[in-house]
Amino acid sequence: APPTMPKGLGGGQTSLPNGTSPGAALPPELRGMTSFSGKAPTQSAPATQNVPQMRFPGTGARTYEQVVKLWTDWVRKYNSSLTVQQADLIVRWTLYHCAVNQVDHRLIFAVMKYESDFNPRCVSSAGAMGLMQLMPCNVTDFKVKDPFDVAENIRGGVEHLAEFLHKYQGRSYYEQTVLALACYNAGPGAVAKYGGVPPYAETQSYVKK
């Protein structure tokens, strides 16, 4: 089972390395981190040793690498076409951007599973792209350079969902999460119009899953 996390946006948060403050610009020592683009189906993922390690308070005896392996195995359970390196890199970037934005990584993994089944090349009929299914407007709003680059796509998606979680901060954990997910799927305008989760079959299913 996933590790128990302290409460934060969407339920919990991880800690940044080296005392870096959440939301701060990427410090110089972390700018050499690797990524890979989903545009090349046969492209192998580069080494992951430069991706920053997070701290996990309240996880008992689990080390960072054990947490990464737990989630890497979970990701590959749903998308076995990913190499271990590629799944590992997706996990590390998710943990990193969740820590930066103080979002529970478990929520982001669940969203990513529903949105793309961890396929970085996924494109929907509506034009949504990549792991977090960013629309062209999201790519512009969050200054995503390449929506098929896993690091960039995850960053944009986490920042996008974090905005909605912040919007409903102060509500119960359940209501905050449900409304933020509804905004991510149907748009904040639809949520405002209906005063909650819109009566769309897709959005109703999205929130439940």
N, C-alpha and C positions, 0 to 999 in steps of 0.2 A: 504494500500500500504506500501511497505517496507520504512523505514526512509531514508531521503536524507543524504548522507554521503559526507565528504570532499574527494578530489581526493587523490589517493595513488595507489599502485600497483593494477591493475585490477579495479580501479575506486574509492576506498575509503579505510579507515582503522578505526579500533577502537583503543582505548587506553588501555594499560595494567594497572592493579591496582598497587597502592603503588609506583608509579614512576618507575616500572620495565622497563628497556630498551628493545625494541624489539630485539629479537635474543639472549637475555641473557639466561643463564642457569636457569632452574626452581629454584626460590628462596626457601629457607628452609620452609618458612611459607605456601608454596603452594604445598608441596610434598605429602600432605595427600589427594589429590583430588581423587575422586572415578571414576570408569568406569565400563563397563560390557562387557562381551564377547558374540559375536553373535553365538558362537559355541553351546550354550545351548538354544534351542528354548523356553523352559519354564522358563528360568532364569529371575527373576525379577531384575530390576535396583535398585541399592542401593540409599541411600539418596544423594541429590545433593547439600546440603548446603555448602560443602567444595570446590566446583568448583569456581575459582576466578571470581569476577564480573568485567566486562569491563565498560569503560566509553564511552558514545556515544555523541560526540560533534555535535551540529547542529540538534539534534532530537527533539527540542522543549520541550514539557512537558513530553515526554516519559521517564520513568525510565528504568533501566536495566531490572527489572523483567517484565515490560510491553513489552519490546523488545523481551525478551525470550519467553513470552507467544505468541506473534504475530507469531514468527517463529515456535514454537512448534505446534501451530494449523495448520500452513501451511504444516509442515512435515507430520502430522497425516492425513491431507487431501489426501495425496498421498500414505500413508501407514498406514491404520487404524489398522493393526495388532500390531503396536507398542503400548505399554502402554504409558500413559501420562508421566510417569517417564522416560521411555526409550527415547522418543522423546525429552523430556526436556534435558536429558543428552547429546544427540547428538548435540542439539542446543548450549548448554553451551560450550562443547569442541570445536565446530566449531568456535564460537566467540573468544574463547581463542587463538586457534592456528592461526587464521587469524590476531589477534592483534599482536602476537609474530612475524609473518612473514610479517606484513603490507600488507595483501591482503584483498580486499573487500569481506566481508563475503557473500554478495549477489551472487557473482560469484561462490563461493564454494558451496553454497546451490543449485544453478542451475546445476553445474557439478554433484553433488551428486544425484540430482533428475534424471538426464539423465543416470548416470552410474549404479545406483542400486535401484532407487525408495526407497531409505532409508532403504534397507534391509541389515543389518550388516552381514548376512550369505550368501549373494549373491556370487556365483561363476560362472564365464562365461565359455563357451566352450573352450576358449583360456587359461583358468587358472587364470584369474584376480579375485581378492578376495576383499570382504568387501564393505563398503560404497563408497569408492573412487576407487574401482576396481584396486587395486595394483597388478602388475605382480610380479612374484617371484624375478626378478632382482631389482624391486623397493624396495621390502621388504629388500633385502640385502643392496642396496645402501643407504637407509635411516635408516638402523638399526632398523627396525620395529620388535619388539619382538613377537607380535601376530597379524597377519593381520585381525583377526576377533574381536579384542578388539577395541571398537569404538574410544577411545582416541588415541591409537597407529595408527590405520588406518587413521584417520583424520589428525593426525600430518604428517604422511608420504605423504599423498595426497596433503596437503597444501604446504608442503616444495617442493614437486616435481613440482607443478604448479608455485610456486613462483620463482623457478629457471628459468623457461621459461619466466615469466613476466619480471624478471631482464634482461634476455638475450635481450629482445626487448624494454627495457626502453629507452626513448628518442624519440620513435616513437609516432604517435598519439595514443590516448587512444583506439580508435577503432582498429587500426592495431596491437597494442601491445596485446590486448586481443584476437583478432582473431588468430594471429600467435601462441600465447601461447597455446590456446585451440587446435589448429591443432597439435602442438607438443605433447601435452598430449595424444591425441587420436591416431595419426599416427606415432609419433616419430620425433625427430628433424632431423634425416637423410632424411626422406621423404620431410619435409618442405624445407630443404636446396636443395634437388634435384630439386624440382619444383619451387623454388623461391617464395614460398607462400603456400597457402592451397592446398594440393595434390588433384588431380581429382578423389579421391575415394568417392563413393556414401556415405559410412558411415561417413567419415570425413566431407564431405560437409554438411550432415544433422546435425551432431554433433555440428558444429560451429554455424549453423543457430539457433538451438534450445537452 
